[in-house]
Amino acid sequence: MKKVMKIAMILGVSALLVTPALAEKKVRWKLAMTWPSTLTPLASPPLKIAKIVEEMSGGNFTIKVHGKEKHKAALGILDMVKNKQYQMGHSSSYYYKGKSISTAILTTTPFGMTSTEQYSWYYYGGGEALTKKVYDQFKVDCYPGGNTGVQMGGWFKKEINSLDDLKGLKMRIPGMAGEVFAKLGVSVTNIPAGELYTSLDRGTIDALEWIGPGMDIKMGFHKVAPYYYTGWHEPASEMHFFVNQKAFKKLPAEYQAILKIAMRAVAADMMYENFAASTEAWAKMKTEYPNIKVKTFPKNVLKEMKKTTDDLMNAYAKEDALFNEVYTSRKNYMKKAREWTQISEFDYIKTSQMVE
Ligand code: CA
């Protein structure tokens, strides 16, 4: 246990000054997640956290993970954790924007931060306290729970050459990006993962965005919609762990520390897992699926998407003080962080390409 406390302290995980006296206490928790149990890497963080917590507590603290197939309420995770049906949940914050608009921008925003910038904001740039403020309204704590990295802009049956090509298009695209597309004349719907391919194939929708090559290719979208657009809308979609505040307070201090360390470890791990899956899928795509046409939206379309995004954010900021606080913090942090991203990773890549 001493080791756990040390690691936790290094990561700035609090609640550690209590003496480690309750290590033998048996605690049995349940976690509900938005995803089916087989949908990795999205389902990976909760599945891995259950193993880590059990191992680090010597089998005394266990978490039973229920996938969507068990609880049948994919988008009801926050309520189930709030009501203590489950002590923990795994989902993504933006699914709950109907409860509080501030939850929407904790996941990602169109033209927003990259995953490195966003994690820096969360852990070292004031994001943790603001996230807590947003979720205190539900008596739930919310922690990073994995990141997809930059998502692709989606699969389209036809090429998009102008704003007119977007008008009347039926597309599955959630979150703020869905609201932006709706304002640009797209007929926006949200469809569960299991029905996406059929909807696209039958023409219920003309386009959809899902995640990135690692998860998209195995869904088969390219067979009916070969235009694969690069991303603008979900540059760093964060998954989230929800923890019932009362349940957390009841945990012995060592288990609190174990849980926090484990959440932080599996969140980062999902980002690597998804990056690796996309790396492999992208490499395979070129040779195995040559019909896929990779495109970037034309500049005039992107300009309108950006303007519509800014207008939408500013309108929400005017309406809601908490949204304004979170949005302003993120916007200011991104401005600062992007200069460093530009000169470090971005310029490094350009520099190394000069001698290829
Ligand atoms: Ca997506």
Residues whose N, C-alpha, C, O or C-beta is under 5 A from the ligand:
A	BS01	CA	Q151 E209 W210 I211 E234
